[in-house]
């Protein structure tokens, strides 16, 4: 399919890759995961086109010579207002769905690439102290390696970018992509649930002890529903990319970025404090809720200054 499009001077672009942050220096100096996603996305798109009855030529409507400058829209425009294709208003529903659904495996493979290439075998290891007693599967080998290595292996911006992309995978892809229509077990096993520890594996009500009075369950569900969005964004004055994270590559000062990450850490620690108060230090959570609470704490202690509420739960970073 790629060669057929090339003969007609057409190509399919993965626009979001332009906003992926710089990756750590590696052999060859290239951002290898970003470059890989530029190849992966069209391939996933081709595979989905037949499934959704989309004519691939309707998507491949941009001549190759236009890719000298691949930013077809202003960085200030939001995801909903920016124009992806010159004639996107005429794109069929089937092709629109194909285009969006192809992000699911692309983002997942990108997350796997970042972990495998920059984190998994890193020798820059931090000593994260984990609780002696935790539900089975809370801190498996992969997640533990992530916690021990992420801070010293990739930038906060790259980690937050992958977290946001994985949030899309965890919240949208079960309804978009046929291969993502799995159970909570499928969600728990793929790499995106390691970066995005904030999105529950199921509805919010599955996080709590169902033996609690109904008014307490309602209060917890309302609390988590309101707090969830706050775990991903800060109010610091930064310039955002369409991916929902600050733009790197010099467009935001290091001081502003540092303030942004400090605010995120403060919000996430504050969430754990309130959750512990409302659930009697987690004793009123279900097993799924307890796992989520501890995994969030693991990420906080790995990426942020010490959060006392997480230390009380048995998770800390040795000085």
VOPAGU-2260 file (C-alpha; in pm, 1 decimal, decimal comma):
REM VOPAGU-2260
SITE   aa  ch    i         X         Y         Z
SITE  UNK   A    0       0,0       0,0       0,0
SITE  UNK   A    1     282,7     239,6      84,2
SITE  UNK   A    2     443,1     189,3    -258,6
SITE  UNK   A    3     106,0     235,3    -431,3
SITE  UNK   A    4      63,2     571,7    -261,6
SITE  UNK   A    5     418,8     675,1    -339,5
SITE  UNK   A    6     369,8     612,7    -711,5
SITE  UNK   A    7      82,8     862,8    -697,1
SITE  UNK   A    8     295,6    1115,2    -508,0
SITE  UNK   A    9      85,5    1071,6    -193,0
SITE  UNK   A   10     173,2     997,8     167,9
SITE  UNK   A   11      16,3     967,7     510,9
SITE  UNK   A   12     159,9    1182,0     788,0
SITE  UNK   A   13     151,2    1127,4    1163,1
SITE  UNK   A   14     116,0    1492,5    1265,2
SITE  UNK   A   15     130,1    1433,8    1639,9
SITE  UNK   A   16     490,1    1311,4    1612,2
SITE  UNK   A   17     595,9    1671,5    1553,7
SITE  UNK   A   18     509,1    1739,5    1918,4
SITE  UNK   A   19     687,1    1444,1    2074,5
SITE  UNK   A   20     965,1    1580,1    2298,1
SITE  UNK   A   21    1332,3    1522,1    2246,0
SITE  UNK   A   22    1452,8    1181,3    2352,5
SITE  UNK   A   23    1776,5    1112,7    2543,1
SITE  UNK   A   24    2088,7    1111,3    2329,4
SITE  UNK   A   25    2138,7     770,8    2177,4
SITE  UNK   A   26    2353,6     607,7    1915,4
SITE  UNK   A   27    2307,5     812,0    1600,7
SITE  UNK   A   28    2158,7    1107,2    1790,4
SITE  UNK   A   29    1809,5    1058,5    1646,3
SITE  UNK   A   30    1481,1    1041,7    1837,1
SITE  UNK   A   31    1434,7     679,7    1747,6
SITE  UNK   A   32    1091,6     626,6    1901,6
SITE  UNK   A   33     953,3     934,0    1726,3
SITE  UNK   A   34    1097,4     823,4    1393,2
SITE  UNK   A   35     954,1     476,0    1444,5
SITE  UNK   A   36     605,9     616,0    1511,0
SITE  UNK   A   37     619,6     801,9    1178,2
SITE  UNK   A   38     647,1     459,9    1013,8
SITE  UNK   A   39     415,4     270,5    1248,1
SITE  UNK   A   40     115,9     503,6    1216,7
SITE  UNK   A   41      62,3     465,1     838,4
SITE  UNK   A   42     104,5      88,8     871,6
SITE  UNK   A   43    -162,7      70,9    1141,3
SITE  UNK   A   44    -380,7     299,4     930,6
SITE  UNK   A   45    -355,5      68,2     630,5
SITE  UNK   A   46    -456,0    -228,3     847,4
SITE  UNK   A   47    -765,0     -49,0     979,2
SITE  UNK   A   48    -883,3     103,4     651,4
SITE  UNK   A   49   -1050,8    -214,3     527,3
SITE  UNK   A   50   -1197,9    -289,6     869,9
SITE  UNK   A   51   -1373,0      47,7     880,1
SITE  UNK   A   52   -1449,6      57,6     505,0
SITE  UNK   A   53   -1233,3     362,4     447,6
SITE  UNK   A   54   -1074,2     437,4     111,4
SITE  UNK   A   55    -709,5     490,0     198,8
SITE  UNK   A   56    -675,5     744,0     -80,2
SITE  UNK   A   57    -919,9     967,7     107,5
SITE  UNK   A   58    -668,7     982,5     392,7
SITE  UNK   A   59    -357,4    1009,5     177,2
SITE  UNK   A   60    -447,9    1343,4      32,0
SITE  UNK   A   61    -129,5    1537,2      99,6
SITE  UNK   A   62     139,5    1546,4    -173,0
SITE  UNK   A   63     487,0    1451,1     -55,7
SITE  UNK   A   64     636,5    1787,9    -141,6
SITE  UNK   A   65     420,8    1951,9     125,7
SITE  UNK   A   66     610,3    1767,6     399,3
SITE  UNK   A   67     904,9    2006,3     381,5
SITE  UNK   A   68     710,9    2193,2     649,2
SITE  UNK   A   69     491,8    1937,3     822,4
SITE  UNK   A   70     323,4    2172,3    1069,8
SITE  UNK   A   71      -0,2    2247,3     890,2
SITE  UNK   A   72    -152,8    2431,2    1186,0
SITE  UNK   A   73     -59,0    2675,8    1456,1
SITE  UNK   A   74      70,6    2528,5    1781,8
SITE  UNK   A   75    -170,6    2754,7    1970,2
SITE  UNK   A   76    -474,0    2584,7    1817,5
SITE  UNK   A   77    -648,9    2318,8    2022,1
SITE  UNK   A   78    -696,4    1959,9    1915,2
SITE  UNK   A   79   -1060,3    2025,4    1827,5
SITE  UNK   A   80   -1003,4    2339,1    1622,3
SITE  UNK   A   81    -685,6    2260,8    1431,8
SITE  UNK   A   82    -717,3    2144,2    1072,6
SITE  UNK   A   83    -535,1    1817,4    1013,9
SITE  UNK   A   84    -606,1    1776,3     644,3
SITE  UNK   A   85    -659,6    2046,4     382,8
SITE  UNK   A   86    -997,6    1887,9     301,0
SITE  UNK   A   87   -1073,6    1727,3     638,9
SITE  UNK   A   88   -1426,9    1869,5     638,1
SITE  UNK   A   89   -1515,9    1623,0     362,0
SITE  UNK   A   90   -1359,1    1320,5     532,5
SITE  UNK   A   91   -1611,3    1041,7     582,5
SITE  UNK   A   92   -1703,8     918,9     930,8
SITE  UNK   A   93   -1542,2     584,2     847,1
SITE  UNK   A   94   -1211,2     746,5     755,3
SITE  UNK   A   95   -1221,4     979,5    1053,9
SITE  UNK   A   96   -1267,5     677,4    1279,8
SITE  UNK   A   97    -985,2     496,5    1100,0
SITE  UNK   A   98    -752,0     791,3    1151,9
SITE  UNK   A   99    -831,5     822,4    1522,4
SITE  UNK   A  100    -826,1     447,2    1591,5
SITE  UNK   A  101    -478,8     412,3    1439,8
SITE  UNK   A  102    -347,9     626,7    1724,9
SITE  UNK   A  103    -419,0     343,5    1970,2
SITE  UNK   A  104    -148,5      96,4    1861,2
SITE  UNK   A  105      83,9     381,8    1759,3
SITE  UNK   A  106      79,0     536,1    2106,7
SITE  UNK   A  107     113,2     195,8    2270,7
SITE  UNK   A  108     416,2     101,9    2059,1
SITE  UNK   A  109     569,4     445,9    2124,9
SITE  UNK   A  110     533,4     389,8    2500,7
SITE  UNK   A  111     691,4      46,1    2467,8
SITE  UNK   A  112     977,4     197,3    2267,8
SITE  UNK   A  113    1049,5     467,1    2527,8
SITE  UNK   A  114    1050,0     210,8    2807,9
SITE  UNK   A  115    1258,3     -49,0    2622,9
SITE  UNK   A  116    1510,9     191,5    2473,7
SITE  UNK   A  117    1570,1     438,6    2755,7
SITE  UNK   A  118    1442,0     297,5    3086,9
SITE  UNK   A  119    1447,1     -81,4    3102,0
SITE  UNK   A  120    1823,5    -135,3    3097,9
SITE  UNK   A  121    1934,9     199,9    3237,0
SITE  UNK   A  122    2213,5     180,7    3493,7
SITE  UNK   A  123    2100,7     503,1    3664,7
SITE  UNK   A  124    1902,4     334,5    3940,6
SITE  UNK   A  125    1726,7     502,4    4234,1
SITE  UNK   A  126    1641,4     306,4    4546,9
SITE  UNK   A  127    1261,9     309,6    4573,1
SITE  UNK   A  128    1146,0     145,3    4895,6
SITE  UNK   A  129     826,3     -51,7    4837,4
SITE  UNK   A  130     578,2    -174,4    5099,6
SITE  UNK   A  131     635,6    -520,2    5239,8
SITE  UNK   A  132     270,2    -612,2    5200,3
SITE  UNK   A  133      86,6    -510,0    4882,4
SITE  UNK   A  134    -176,9    -683,4    4667,8
SITE  UNK   A  135     -33,3    -930,6    4419,3
SITE  UNK   A  136      69,8    -761,0    4096,1
SITE  UNK   A  137     100,3    -409,8    4239,6
SITE  UNK   A  138     474,6    -388,2    4192,1
SITE  UNK   A  139     561,8    -640,8    3923,5
SITE  UNK   A  140     912,2    -656,4    3778,9
SITE  UNK   A  141     842,3    -418,8    3488,2
SITE  UNK   A  142     677,4    -149,8    3701,1
SITE  UNK   A  143     949,2    -177,9    3966,0
SITE  UNK   A  144    1221,3    -130,0    3701,9
SITE  UNK   A  145    1029,1     173,3    3575,4
SITE  UNK   A  146    1009,8     328,2    3923,3
SITE  UNK   A  147    1378,7     271,3    3989,3
SITE  UNK   A  148    1502,2     413,0    3659,3
SITE  UNK   A  149    1256,6     664,0    3511,7
SITE  UNK   A  150    1372,9     975,8    3699,4
SITE  UNK   A  151    1735,2     944,4    3586,5
SITE  UNK   A  152    1666,4     802,1    3240,9
SITE  UNK   A  153    1418,1    1032,2    3065,6
SITE  UNK   A  154    1300,1    1389,8    3109,8
SITE  UNK   A  155     986,6    1475,7    3304,8
SITE  UNK   A  156     843,9    1610,7    2979,5
SITE  UNK   A  157     892,2    1279,9    2799,6
SITE  UNK   A  158     740,9    1086,8    3090,3
SITE  UNK   A  159     438,3    1318,1    3104,7
SITE  UNK   A  160     396,1    1298,1    2727,2
SITE  UNK   A  161     389,6     918,2    2733,8
SITE  UNK   A  162     153,0     934,6    3032,5
SITE  UNK   A  163     -89,9    1153,6    2835,7
SITE  UNK   A  164     -70,8     931,5    2528,0
SITE  UNK   A  165    -132,1     628,7    2747,5
SITE  UNK   A  166    -427,7     803,8    2904,4
SITE  UNK   A  167    -581,1     816,7    2556,5
SITE  UNK   A  168    -508,6     445,5    2511,7
SITE  UNK   A  169    -659,0     361,2    2850,4
SITE  UNK   A  170    -974,6     569,2    2816,1
SITE  UNK   A  171   -1065,1     574,1    2446,5
SITE  UNK   A  172    -919,3     275,5    2267,4
SITE  UNK   A  173   -1152,3       6,7    2400,9
SITE  UNK   A  174   -1430,8     175,0    2203,2
SITE  UNK   A  175   -1218,8     267,5    1899,8
SITE  UNK   A  176   -1000,9     -27,9    1808,8
SITE  UNK   A  177   -1113,2    -391,2    1768,3
SITE  UNK   A  178    -796,4    -529,6    1927,9
SITE  UNK   A  179    -834,1    -309,6    2236,2
SITE  UNK   A  180   -1181,5    -432,3    2327,4
SITE  UNK   A  181   -1035,4    -647,5    2603,9
SITE  UNK   A  182   -1097,8    -682,6    2971,9
SITE  UNK   A  183    -934,9    -508,9    3265,6
SITE  UNK   A  184    -674,1    -786,3    3257,0
SITE  UNK   A  185    -566,0    -674,7    2908,4
SITE  UNK   A  186    -540,6    -315,6    3034,2
SITE  UNK   A  187    -336,2    -419,5    3334,9
SITE  UNK   A  188     -82,9    -607,9    3124,8
SITE  UNK   A  189      11,3    -355,3    2857,5
SITE  UNK   A  190     279,6     -95,6    2908,9
SITE  UNK   A  191      44,4     204,2    2912,7
SITE  UNK   A  192     -93,7     108,6    3252,1
SITE  UNK   A  193     260,1     149,4    3385,5
SITE  UNK   A  194     297,2     510,9    3270,0
SITE  UNK   A  195     -66,2     608,8    3330,4
SITE  UNK   A  196    -126,4     482,0    3683,2
SITE  UNK   A  197    -409,1     731,5    3736,1
SITE  UNK   A  198    -679,2     590,2    3507,0
SITE  UNK   A  199    -872,2     311,3    3684,1
SITE  UNK   A  200    -899,2     -27,5    3513,8
SITE  UNK   A  201   -1278,2      -2,1    3544,5
SITE  UNK   A  202   -1546,6     244,6    3659,9
SITE  UNK   A  203   -1465,2     451,4    3967,7
SITE  UNK   A  204   -1709,5     253,1    4181,9
SITE  UNK   A  205   -1489,5     -56,3    4140,2
SITE  UNK   A  206   -1217,8     117,7    4344,1
SITE  UNK   A  207   -1402,4     105,3    4675,4
SITE  UNK   A  208   -1524,6    -147,2    4930,8
SITE  UNK   A  209   -1882,7    -212,5    4824,2
SITE  UNK   A  210   -1970,7    -281,2    5188,2
SITE  UNK   A  211   -1952,2      91,3    5263,2
SITE  UNK   A  212   -2277,9     285,8    5314,9
SITE  UNK   A  213   -2421,0     414,6    4987,4
SITE  UNK   A  214   -2367,1     778,6    5085,5
SITE  UNK   A  215   -1996,6     710,2    5146,7
SITE  UNK   A  216   -1964,7     530,3    4812,5
SITE  UNK   A  217   -2135,0     821,5    4634,6
SITE  UNK   A  218   -1903,3    1071,3    4805,0
SITE  UNK   A  219   -1593,8     872,8    4702,9
SITE  UNK   A  220   -1711,0     835,5    4344,0
SITE  UNK   A  221   -1784,3    1209,2    4320,3
SITE  UNK   A  222   -1445,9    1291,3    4474,2
SITE  UNK   A  223   -1251,4    1070,8    4233,4
SITE  UNK   A  224   -1448,4    1189,5    3930,5
SITE  UNK   A  225   -1369,1    1551,0    4018,6
SITE  UNK   A  226   -1004,5    1489,3    4106,2
SITE  UNK   A  227    -916,7    1269,4    3809,4
SITE  UNK   A  228    -869,8    1550,8    3557,8
SITE  UNK   A  229    -662,3    1748,9    3805,9
SITE  UNK   A  230    -401,5    1471,5    3814,8
SITE  UNK   A  231    -296,9    1546,2    3455,8
SITE  UNK   A  232    -280,8    1926,4    3433,7
SITE  UNK   A  233    -133,4    2221,3    3617,4
SITE  UNK   A  234    -231,4    2587,9    3617,2
SITE  UNK   A  235     123,0    2715,8    3561,8
SITE  UNK   A  236     141,1    2951,9    3264,4
SITE  UNK   A  237     300,2    2733,3    2997,3
SITE  UNK   A  238     246,1    2685,9    2624,8
SITE  UNK   A  239      77,4    2352,8    2557,7
SITE  UNK   A  240     102,6    2127,2    2255,7
SITE  UNK   A  241    -205,6    1956,6    2107,6
SITE  UNK   A  242     -97,4    1647,9    2303,9
SITE  UNK   A  243    -200,5    1818,9    2628,7
SITE  UNK   A  244     151,3    1865,2    2767,0
SITE  UNK   A  245     387,0    2163,8    2766,0
SITE  UNK   A  246     583,9    2215,3    2447,0
SITE  UNK   A  247     953,0    2147,7    2495,0
SITE  UNK   A  248    1240,5    2227,2    2262,7
SITE  UNK   A  249    1287,6    2574,0    2411,6
SITE  UNK   A  250     932,8    2711,2    2376,2
SITE  UNK   A  251     885,8    2706,0    2755,0
SITE  UNK   A  252    1160,0    2819,0    2991,1
SITE  UNK   A  253    1314,5    2562,7    3223,8
SITE  UNK   A  254    1187,7    2767,1    3518,1
SITE  UNK   A  255     827,1    2745,8    3397,3
SITE  UNK   A  256     856,4    2375,9    3323,7
SITE  UNK   A  257    1001,5    2312,8    3669,5
SITE  UNK   A  258     712,8    2504,7    3825,3
SITE  UNK   A  259     466,3    2304,4    3617,5
SITE  UNK   A  260     606,3    1967,8    3727,8
SITE  UNK   A  261     624,9    2082,9    4090,1
SITE  UNK   A  262     256,5    2174,3    4074,9
SITE  UNK   A  263     167,3    1837,0    3922,7
SITE  UNK   A  264     355,8    1662,2    4202,2
SITE  UNK   A  265     180,5    1873,8    4463,4
SITE  UNK   A  266    -160,9    1797,4    4313,8
SITE  UNK   A  267     -93,1    1425,3    4299,6
SITE  UNK   A  268      35,8    1412,8    4655,7
SITE  UNK   A  269    -265,5    1617,8    4766,1
SITE  UNK   A  270    -493,0    1364,3    4601,4
SITE  UNK   A  271    -332,6    1078,8    4797,6
SITE  UNK   A  272    -369,2    1277,6    5122,0
SITE  UNK   A  273    -741,4    1333,3    5062,9
SITE  UNK   A  274    -797,8     976,6    4942,3
SITE  UNK   A  275    -627,3     836,3    5252,1
SITE  UNK   A  276    -842,6    1054,2    5476,3
SITE  UNK   A  277   -1165,2     950,3    5301,1
SITE  UNK   A  278   -1082,8     577,7    5295,4
SITE  UNK   A  279    -923,2     532,7    5639,4
SITE  UNK   A  280    -572,6     514,4    5489,3
SITE  UNK   A  281    -692,0     287,7    5211,1
SITE  UNK   A  282    -868,6      25,5    5421,0
SITE  UNK   A  283   -1200,7     114,2    5255,7
SITE  UNK   A  284   -1063,2      59,9    4905,9
SITE  UNK   A  285   -1117,5    -252,9    4698,5
SITE  UNK   A  286    -816,3    -455,0    4583,9
SITE  UNK   A  287    -819,3    -260,9    4253,2
SITE  UNK   A  288    -841,5      65,6    4444,6
SITE  UNK   A  289    -556,7     -29,4    4675,1
SITE  UNK   A  290    -334,5    -127,2    4381,0
SITE  UNK   A  291    -408,4     204,3    4208,6
SITE  UNK   A  292    -336,4     403,0    4526,7
SITE  UNK   A  293       0,5     233,5    4576,6
SITE  UNK   A  294     101,2     260,2    4210,6
SITE  UNK   A  295      21,5     632,9    4208,1
SITE  UNK   A  296     237,3     667,6    4517,7
SITE  UNK   A  297     514,6     476,8    4346,8
SITE  UNK   A  298     512,1     721,5    4056,5
SITE  UNK   A  299     499,3    1021,5    4290,5
SITE  UNK   A  300     795,1     902,7    4496,2
SITE  UNK   A  301     992,2     816,9    4181,8
SITE  UNK   A  302     935,9    1150,3    4002,8
SITE  UNK   A  303     871,4    1404,8    4279,9
SITE  UNK   A  304     992,4    1524,6    4616,3
SITE  UNK   A  305     890,3    1302,2    4905,2
SITE  UNK   A  306     514,1    1280,4    4962,6
SITE  UNK   A  307     454,6    1209,9    5332,3
SITE  UNK   A  308     118,3    1044,4    5266,4
SITE  UNK   A  309     291,6     790,3    5041,9
SITE  UNK   A  310     572,3     739,1    5292,0
SITE  UNK   A  311     307,2     645,4    5548,5
SITE  UNK   A  312     186,5     379,5    5304,0
SITE  UNK   A  313     534,9     227,6    5294,6
SITE  UNK   A  314     667,7     380,9    4970,8
SITE  UNK   A  315     966,1     613,7    4974,8
SITE  UNK   A  316    1286,3     702,1    4791,7
SITE  UNK   A  317    1611,8     653,9    4977,9
SITE  UNK   A  318    1824,4     965,0    4999,5
